[in-house]
Amino acid sequence: MKRLHLSLNVSNLSASVDFYSHLFGHEPTLQKADYAQWLLDDPCVNFVLEPSATSGLGHLGVQVDNEPELHALFDQLKSAEAPYLSEGVTECCYHKSEKSWTIDPDGLAWEAFHTQHNIDHRGSSSGFDALTASAASGCCGTSQEVASTTSSTPENAPCCGR
């Protein structure tokens, strides 16, 4: 099964959790001081809220149930003629997951992932930041693998295959 993933940046996590709990008719599946997640079957979505100074869409994604589905999804992302970053297995947002990233023609980040299990700490994933930095720099114009790096300095920012 595939589940749409939607991550929103919100200015007030508590108020947003209250609003979306009423909207969905459910409390969050997982809630921390800096994170809230609903895993809903109707609609089939992995809906996440994260506090941020700038509210709005964080990123989109597709979550799958198993590795064969994940690798098929990775192949679909690679065929999209867009920047692609394979992040591998990582710990991020209270989950251990295998994931890859891409960016659509309008600059929206998409994550493809399989969650292996929850973890007790937030973790840190550099894939989203690396891919969005590459796109913002204008260096990713075609479907190429993004060089993997955790550096955030502009001169060392990852660029698609260059």
N, CA, C and O of each residue as an XYZ file, in Angstrom:
648
protein
N       0.840     -1.177      0.000
C       0.000      0.000      0.000
C       0.886      1.241      0.000
O       1.927      1.277      0.655
N       0.464      2.234     -0.729
C       1.148      3.519     -0.729
C       0.295      4.509      0.045
O      -0.935      4.471      0.000
N       0.986      5.403      0.761
C       0.312      6.407      1.569
C       0.916      7.754      1.221
O       2.135      7.915      1.278
N       0.090      8.723      0.861
C       0.574     10.062      0.593
C       1.124     10.660      1.885
O       0.531     10.498      2.952
N       2.249     11.344      1.787
C       2.878     12.008      2.937
C       2.816     13.504      2.697
O       3.201     13.988      1.633
N       2.334     14.227      3.682
C       2.227     15.672      3.611
C       2.796     16.256      4.889
O       2.302     15.967      5.979
N       3.834     17.077      4.765
C       4.478     17.698      5.920
C       4.256     19.202      5.867
O       4.654     19.861      4.906
N       3.619     19.743      6.901
C       3.362     21.176      6.986
C       4.232     21.805      8.059
O       4.433     21.234      9.131
N       4.746     22.987      7.758
C       5.422     23.804      8.758
C       4.359     24.699      9.379
O       3.590     25.338      8.661
N       4.310     24.748     10.707
C       3.272     25.513     11.397
C       3.891     26.469     12.414
O       4.946     26.187     12.981
N       3.234     27.587     12.635
C       3.749     28.583     13.571
C       3.407     28.248     15.018
O       4.131     28.650     15.930
N       2.309     27.515     15.245
C       1.888     27.153     16.594
C       1.482     25.683     16.586
O       0.366     25.343     16.193
N       2.385     24.822     17.018
C       2.141     23.377     16.950
C       0.905     22.976     17.753
O       0.082     22.200     17.267
N       0.767     23.485     18.952
C      -0.358     23.115     19.813
C      -1.702     23.470     19.166
O      -2.615     22.645     19.137
N      -1.822     24.685     18.653
C      -3.072     25.105     18.008
C      -3.343     24.271     16.762
O      -4.488     23.911     16.486
N      -2.288     23.966     16.011
C      -2.452     23.167     14.796
C      -2.842     21.733     15.123
O      -3.687     21.155     14.440
N      -2.242     21.150     16.157
C      -2.623     19.797     16.578
C      -4.097     19.769     16.962
O      -4.817     18.841     16.594
N      -4.539     20.764     17.688
C      -5.953     20.833     18.081
C      -6.850     20.914     16.846
O      -7.841     20.191     16.743
N      -6.499     21.796     15.915
C      -7.298     21.955     14.702
C      -7.372     20.653     13.908
O      -8.462     20.199     13.561
N      -6.215     20.051     13.620
C      -6.199     18.855     12.775
C      -6.775     17.638     13.495
O      -7.305     16.739     12.841
N      -6.687     17.589     14.815
C      -7.335     16.502     15.557
C      -8.845     16.565     15.359
O      -9.500     15.533     15.216
N      -9.393     17.770     15.350
C     -10.827     17.923     15.086
C     -11.144     17.619     13.627
O     -12.123     16.934     13.333
N     -10.328     18.120     12.723
C     -10.562     17.891     11.299
C     -10.557     16.400     10.963
O     -11.433     15.922     10.243
N      -9.575     15.667     11.484
C      -9.451     14.244     11.178
C     -10.295     13.355     12.089
O     -10.518     12.186     11.775
N     -10.768     13.897     13.215
C     -11.536     13.096     14.164
C     -10.666     12.130     14.948
O     -11.168     11.142     15.483
N      -9.358     12.403     15.024
C      -8.394     11.546     15.721
C      -7.286     12.392     16.324
O      -6.906     13.425     15.773
N      -6.782     11.950     17.445
C      -5.572     12.542     18.012
C      -4.381     12.053     17.184
O      -4.507     11.055     16.474
N      -3.231     12.727     17.255
C      -2.060     12.264     16.506
C      -1.656     10.837     16.878
O      -1.806     10.413     18.024
N      -1.150     10.119     15.903
C      -0.606      8.777     16.113
C       0.676      8.862     16.928
O       0.947      8.014     17.778
N       1.466      9.909     16.654
C       2.720     10.160     17.358
C       2.817     11.660     17.601
O       2.685     12.460     16.675
N       3.049     12.033     18.864
C       3.194     13.452     19.172
C       4.358     13.662     20.113
O       4.495     12.975     21.126
N       5.205     14.633     19.757
C       6.344     15.062     20.569
C       6.249     16.568     20.720
O       5.366     17.194     20.133
N       7.142     17.156     21.496
C       7.123     18.607     21.702
C       7.369     19.370     20.403
O       6.948     20.520     20.276
N       8.052     18.739     19.426
C       8.393     19.409     18.176
C       7.915     18.655     16.935
O       8.507     18.779     15.863
N       6.837     17.871     17.083
C       6.429     17.008     15.973
C       5.063     16.404     16.274
O       4.776     16.035     17.413
N       4.230     16.308     15.256
C       2.955     15.588     15.383
C       2.701     14.860     14.074
O       2.943     15.401     12.995
N       2.212     13.626     14.176
C       1.980     12.804     12.986
C       0.665     12.049     13.128
O       0.361     11.486     14.180
N      -0.104     12.052     12.050
C      -1.299     11.226     11.937
C      -1.061     10.220     10.822
O      -0.706     10.609      9.710
N      -1.248      8.946     11.095
C      -1.249      7.907     10.059
C      -2.709      7.521      9.858
O      -3.270      6.749     10.635
N      -3.308      8.057      8.823
C      -4.735      7.882      8.590
C      -4.984      6.907      7.452
O      -4.223      6.843      6.486
N      -6.064      6.151      7.585
C      -6.470      5.249      6.511
C      -7.531      5.872      5.612
O      -7.711      5.451      4.469
N      -8.236      6.880      6.133
C      -9.282      7.526      5.353
C      -9.291      9.011      5.665
O      -9.921      9.406      6.646
N      -8.630      9.856      4.888
C      -7.875      9.529      3.678
C      -6.553      8.848      4.021
O      -6.032      9.004      5.126
N      -6.025      8.105      3.079
C      -4.790      7.344      3.293
C      -3.604      8.315      3.211
O      -3.076      8.586      2.133
N      -3.202      8.830      4.382
C      -2.176      9.863      4.404
C      -1.326      9.756      5.667
O      -1.812      9.376      6.732
N      -0.065     10.093      5.525
C       0.869     10.282      6.633
C       1.009     11.802      6.734
O       1.753     12.416      5.968
N       0.292     12.401      7.680
C       0.196     13.850      7.799
C       1.037     14.309      8.981
O       0.846     13.842     10.104
N       1.978     15.232      8.726
C       2.938     15.659      9.742
C       2.890     17.176      9.914
O       2.734     17.925      8.949
N       3.029     17.607     11.165
C       3.178     19.024     11.495
C       4.513     19.219     12.187
O       4.893     18.444     13.065
N       5.228     20.274     11.778
C       6.495     20.616     12.419
C       6.539     22.124     12.635
O       6.205     22.888     11.729
N       6.949     22.562     13.829
C       7.037     24.002     14.072
C       8.124     24.640     13.207
O       9.181     24.055     12.971
N       7.833     25.855     12.742
C       8.778     26.571     11.898
C       8.469     28.064     11.951
O       7.332     28.465     12.201
N       9.483     28.871     11.715
C       9.282     30.321     11.657
C       8.463     30.709     10.426
O       7.776     31.730     10.429
N       8.539     29.891      9.374
C       7.742     30.140      8.175
C       6.760     28.985      7.999
O       7.165     27.837      7.816
N       5.472     29.299      8.056
C       4.469     28.243      7.938
C       4.133     27.993      6.481
O       4.330     28.856      5.625
N       3.630     26.816      6.217
C       3.249     26.425      4.865
C       3.699     25.012      4.568
O       4.034     24.251      5.475
N       3.705     24.673      3.312
C       4.077     23.331      2.883
C       5.559     23.081      3.148
O       6.410     23.847      2.697
N       5.865     22.018      3.872
C       7.250     21.619      4.092
C       7.743     20.778      2.932
O       8.681     21.158      2.232
N       7.105     19.632      2.730
C       7.417     18.765      1.595
C       6.300     17.748      1.442
O       5.429     17.622      2.303
N       6.342     17.030      0.335
C       5.382     15.974      0.035
C       6.128     14.656     -0.052
O       7.357     14.640     -0.120
N       5.400     13.559     -0.051
C       6.070     12.281     -0.194
C       5.108     11.144     -0.440
O       3.887     11.305     -0.444
N       5.704      9.996     -0.642
C       4.965      8.746     -0.761
C       5.641      7.752      0.166
O       6.841      7.499      0.055
N       4.865      7.192      1.078
C       5.349      6.176      2.013
C       4.835      4.821      1.548
O       3.665      4.677      1.192
N       5.717      3.835      1.556
C       5.326      2.481      1.150
C       5.496      1.521      2.320
O       6.156      1.842      3.308
N       4.897      0.346      2.200
C       4.887     -0.632      3.286
C       6.075     -1.580      3.315
O       6.344     -2.203      4.342
N       6.799     -1.697      2.182
C       7.875     -2.683      2.155
C       8.973     -2.269      1.173
O       8.798     -1.353      0.369
N      10.101     -2.963      1.258
C      11.260     -2.613      0.431
C      11.038     -2.828     -1.065
O      11.469     -1.985     -1.852
N      10.382     -3.920     -1.506
C      10.156     -4.052     -2.958
C       9.357     -2.877     -3.528
O       9.677     -2.379     -4.607
N       8.313     -2.429     -2.808
C       7.562     -1.259     -3.257
C       8.452     -0.018     -3.281
O       8.347      0.817     -4.179
N       9.331      0.094     -2.282
C      10.211      1.248     -2.184
C      11.167      1.321     -3.364
O      11.337      2.386     -3.957
N      11.788      0.210     -3.711
C      12.758      0.219     -4.804
C      12.076      0.461     -6.155
O      12.668      1.069     -7.047
N      10.843     -0.010     -6.307
C      10.076      0.304     -7.515
C       9.769      1.805     -7.571
O       9.838      2.419     -8.636
N       9.433      2.384     -6.425
C       9.169      3.815     -6.354
C      10.431      4.626     -6.635
O      10.377      5.646     -7.321
N      11.568      4.171     -6.103
C      12.846      4.832     -6.403
C      13.095      4.851     -7.912
O      13.525      5.867     -8.459
N      12.825      3.731     -8.582
C      13.010      3.663    -10.034
C      12.106      4.674    -10.746
O      12.525      5.300    -11.719
N      10.870      4.836    -10.266
C       9.961      5.811    -10.846
C      10.509      7.230    -10.667
O      10.455      8.040    -11.592
N      11.035      7.528     -9.477
C      11.600      8.861     -9.237
C      12.776      9.127    -10.162
O      12.898     10.216    -10.723
N      13.639      8.137    -10.321
C      14.817      8.300    -11.172
C      14.428      8.547    -12.625
O      15.148      9.238    -13.346
N      13.306      7.997    -13.061
C      12.880      8.153    -14.448
C      12.199      9.494    -14.707
O      11.845      9.789    -15.848
N      12.009     10.304    -13.683
C      11.250     11.549    -13.815
C      12.046     12.701    -14.409
O      11.507     13.798    -14.562
N      13.337     12.480    -14.753
C      14.156     13.548    -15.321
C      14.196     14.760    -14.399
O      13.991     15.894    -14.831
N      14.464     14.499    -13.124
C      14.537     15.548    -12.109
C      15.693     15.224    -11.172
O      16.201     14.103    -11.187
N      16.112     16.180    -10.364
C      17.162     15.892     -9.382
C      16.740     14.720     -8.493
O      15.566     14.584     -8.151
N      17.692     13.889     -8.129
C      17.405     12.701     -7.319
C      18.512     12.524     -6.295
O      19.695     12.577     -6.632
N      18.130     12.315     -5.057
C      19.091     12.072     -3.990
C      18.703     10.813     -3.233
O      17.641     10.760     -2.612
N      19.551      9.807     -3.283
C      19.356      8.594     -2.498
C      19.990      8.826     -1.136
O      21.207      8.976     -1.027
N      19.168      8.854     -0.104
C      19.688      9.105      1.237
C      19.998      7.819      1.985
O      20.733      7.842      2.973
N      19.453      6.703      1.533
C      19.674      5.429      2.217
C      18.898      5.361      3.517
O      17.872      6.022      3.675
N      19.391      4.564      4.443
C      18.734      4.421      5.746
C      19.175      5.579      6.627
O      20.368      5.851      6.769
N      18.210      6.249      7.211
C      18.495      7.422      8.027
C      17.531      7.501      9.211
O      16.470      6.876      9.200
N      17.901      8.259     10.209
C      17.034      8.523     11.353
C      16.578      9.964     11.260
O      17.388     10.891     11.285
N      15.277     10.138     11.152
C      14.717     11.476     11.006
C      13.294     11.485     11.533
O      12.524     10.554     11.297
N      12.955     12.543     12.248
C      11.563     12.772     12.672
C      10.992     11.594     13.462
O       9.857     11.177     13.232
N      11.782     11.065     14.390
C      11.370      9.996     15.296
C      11.122      8.664     14.589
O      10.389      7.812     15.092
N      11.741      8.492     13.415
C      11.598      7.255     12.653
C      12.943      6.867     12.031
O      13.753      7.730     11.691
N      13.168      5.569     11.889
C      14.279      5.061     11.091
C      13.667      4.620      9.765
O      12.778      3.769      9.730
N      14.156      5.214      8.672
C      13.563      4.983      7.357
C      14.644      4.901      6.297
O      15.743      5.432      6.458
N      14.308      4.223      5.209
C      15.125      4.293      4.000
C      14.397      5.250      3.068
O      13.185      5.141      2.882
N      15.153      6.208      2.467
C      14.469      7.218      1.678
C      15.332      7.779      0.563
O      16.559      7.674      0.565
N      14.640      8.372     -0.379
C      15.247      9.156     -1.451
C      14.388     10.394     -1.647
O      13.234     10.451     -1.220
N      14.986     11.390     -2.311
C      14.319     12.672     -2.525
C      14.388     13.071     -3.994
O      15.303     12.675     -4.716
N      13.409     13.861     -4.422
C      13.439     14.509     -5.718
C      12.755     15.865     -5.591
O      12.169     16.178     -4.555
N      12.831     16.664     -6.645
C      12.164     17.964     -6.676
C      11.393     18.069     -7.978
O      11.923     17.775     -9.049
N      10.132     18.492     -7.881
C       9.327     18.620     -9.092
C       9.718     19.885     -9.860
O      10.508     20.683     -9.355
N       9.184     20.085    -11.065
C       9.584     21.235    -11.882
C       9.331     22.602    -11.233
O       9.947     23.595    -11.622
N       8.429     22.656    -10.249
C       8.142     23.925     -9.576
C       8.881     24.075     -8.254
O       8.628     25.020     -7.507
N       9.796     23.149     -7.958
C      10.605     23.270     -6.758
C      10.055     22.598     -5.513
O      10.613     22.770     -4.430
N       8.976     21.836     -5.636
C       8.424     21.128     -4.481
C       9.213     19.846     -4.223
O       9.399     19.030     -5.125
N       9.674     19.679     -2.986
C      10.440     18.494     -2.611
C       9.498     17.319     -2.368
O       8.461     17.459     -1.719
N       9.881     16.155     -2.902
C       9.150     14.903     -2.724
C      10.084     13.874     -2.111
O      11.232     13.729     -2.531
N       9.581     13.170     -1.122
C      10.313     12.130     -0.413
C       9.643     10.793     -0.692
O       8.418     10.690     -0.621
N      10.421      9.777     -1.007
C       9.917      8.409     -1.151
C      10.574      7.604     -0.042
O      11.798      7.615      0.087
N       9.764      6.895      0.773
C      10.369      6.251      1.938
C       9.587      5.052      2.449
O       8.395      4.883      2.193
N      10.320      4.235      3.181
C       9.761      3.100      3.913
C      10.233      3.247      5.352
O      11.436      3.242      5.613
N       9.301      3.376      6.284
C       9.647      3.503      7.696
C       9.848      2.116      8.278
O       8.961      1.265      8.215
N      11.037      1.899      8.853
C      11.352      0.609      9.445
C      10.798      0.504     10.863
O      10.225     -0.517     11.244
N      10.978      1.577     11.640
C      10.409      1.614     12.994
C      10.578      3.009     13.595
O      11.361      3.823     13.107
N       9.821      3.263     14.671
C       9.933      4.523     15.399
C      11.182      4.488     16.271
O      11.640      3.422     16.681
N      11.725      5.674     16.546
C      12.862      5.811     17.455
C      12.507      6.866     18.499
O      11.539      7.606     18.327
N      13.275      6.939     19.569
C      12.924      7.839     20.669
C      13.523      9.234     20.551
O      13.301     10.068     21.429
N      14.272      9.509     19.493
C      14.852     10.837     19.303
C      14.511     11.339     17.900
O      14.161     10.561     17.012
N      14.621     12.639     17.725
C      14.214     13.252     16.458
C      15.071     12.812     15.277
O      14.555     12.657     14.170
N      16.348     12.612     15.487
C      17.225     12.257     14.379
C      17.444     13.452     13.481
O      16.829     14.502     13.665
N      18.313     13.289     12.519
C      18.637     14.393     11.624
C      18.899     13.844     10.233
O      19.775     13.000     10.044
N      18.147     14.321      9.272
C      18.300     13.902      7.889
C      18.753     15.099      7.070
O      18.095     16.139      7.080
N      19.855     14.967      6.370
C      20.365     16.088      5.574
C      19.870     16.059      4.137
O      20.141     16.995      3.384
N      19.159     15.025      3.733
C      18.746     14.889      2.339
C      17.873     16.018      1.838
O      18.112     16.554      0.756
N      16.862     16.387      2.611
C      15.961     17.458      2.205
C      16.729     18.758      2.013
O      16.574     19.426      0.990
N      17.563     19.124      2.995
C      18.335     20.360      2.905
C      19.305     20.328      1.727
O      19.458     21.322      1.017
N      19.965     19.177      1.519
C      20.926     19.063      0.423
C      20.236     19.219     -0.931
O      20.741     19.923     -1.805
N      19.102     18.576     -1.105
C      18.419     18.629     -2.390
C      17.844     20.012     -2.654
O      17.960     20.525     -3.767
N      17.226     20.621     -1.651
C      16.656     21.949     -1.863
C      17.750     22.988     -2.089
O      17.543     23.934     -2.848
N      18.913     22.835     -1.447
C      20.029     23.748     -1.689
C      20.518     23.622     -3.132
O      20.844     24.620     -3.774
N      20.566     22.396     -3.634
C      20.989     22.174     -5.017
C      20.022     22.818     -5.990
O      20.430     23.468     -6.953
N      18.745     22.635     -5.732
C      17.741     23.205     -6.632
C      17.776     24.726     -6.583
O      17.663     25.392     -7.612
N      17.935     25.277     -5.368
C      17.967     26.733     -5.218
C      19.171     27.341     -5.936
O      19.108     28.470     -6.423
N      20.267     26.585     -5.998
C      21.467     27.112     -6.656
C      21.352     27.041     -8.171
O      22.181     27.604     -8.886
N      20.313     26.342     -8.669
C      20.110     26.240    -10.105
C      20.976     25.200    -10.779
O      21.027     25.148    -12.007
N      21.664     24.364    -10.002
C      22.586     23.423    -10.622
C      21.914     22.123    -11.030
O      22.536     21.303    -11.706
N      20.693     21.916    -10.650
C      20.020     20.652    -10.951
C      18.977     20.868    -12.032
O      17.828     21.193    -11.730
N      19.358     20.693    -13.266
C      18.403     20.908    -14.333
C      17.920     19.639    -14.983
O      16.906     19.659    -15.680
N      18.614     18.526    -14.781
C      18.212     17.277    -15.410
C      18.235     16.170    -14.382
O      18.637     16.381    -13.238
N      17.809     15.001    -14.785
C      17.774     13.863    -13.877
C      19.179     13.336    -13.647
O      19.709     12.580    -14.461
N      19.767     13.729    -12.559
C      21.097     13.271    -12.202
C      21.140     13.046    -10.707
O      20.423     13.700     -9.951
N      21.967     12.135    -10.288
C      22.148     11.870     -8.865
C      22.796     13.086     -8.208
O      23.764     13.635     -8.735
N      22.273     13.503     -7.075
C      22.846     14.616     -6.333
C      23.995     14.075     -5.502
O      23.844     13.067     -4.811
N      25.141     14.736     -5.564
C      26.287     14.319     -4.755
C      25.908     14.421     -3.290
O      25.328     15.422     -2.869
N      26.221     13.420     -2.522
C      25.834     13.393     -1.111
C      26.861     14.097     -0.248
O      28.054     13.800     -0.309
N      26.386     15.030      0.554
C      27.243     15.736      1.495
C      26.387     16.298      2.615
O      25.191     16.524      2.432
N      26.979     16.519      3.746
C      26.244     17.125      4.848
C      26.656     18.566      5.052
O      26.157     19.223      5.966
N      27.546     19.068      4.233
C      27.998     20.453      4.359
C      26.891     21.402      3.936
O      26.180     21.135      2.967
N      26.741     22.495      4.646
C      25.733     23.463      4.277
C      26.352     24.736      3.722
O      25.639     25.710      3.481
N      27.655     24.747      3.516
C      28.282     25.937      2.960
C      28.033     25.999      1.471
O      28.091     24.972      0.794
N      27.753     27.199      0.937
C      27.417     27.298     -0.488
C      28.468     26.714     -1.418
O      28.123     26.096     -2.425
N      29.741     26.898     -1.100
C      30.769     26.388     -2.009
C      30.847     24.863     -1.996
O      31.387     24.259     -2.924
N      30.309     24.238     -0.944
C      30.317     22.783     -0.872
C      28.920     22.190     -1.017
O      28.727     20.997     -0.784
N      27.958     23.002     -1.395
C      26.591     22.502     -1.535
C      26.569     21.422     -2.604
O      27.258     21.538     -3.617
N      25.787     20.375     -2.389
C      25.741     19.300     -3.377
C      25.113     19.783     -4.668
O      24.249     20.660     -4.669
N      25.548     19.213     -5.738
C      25.014     19.567     -7.043
C      24.798     18.288     -7.823
O      25.538     17.319     -7.656
N      23.816     18.283     -8.648
C      23.451     17.068     -9.367
C      24.570     16.577    -10.268
O      24.748     17.075    -11.379
N      25.308     15.617     -9.794
C      26.315     14.946    -10.588
C      27.464     15.811    -11.055
O      28.233     15.380    -11.914
N      27.613     16.995    -10.535
C      28.695     17.884    -10.978
C      29.677     18.120     -9.876
O      30.655     18.844    -10.065
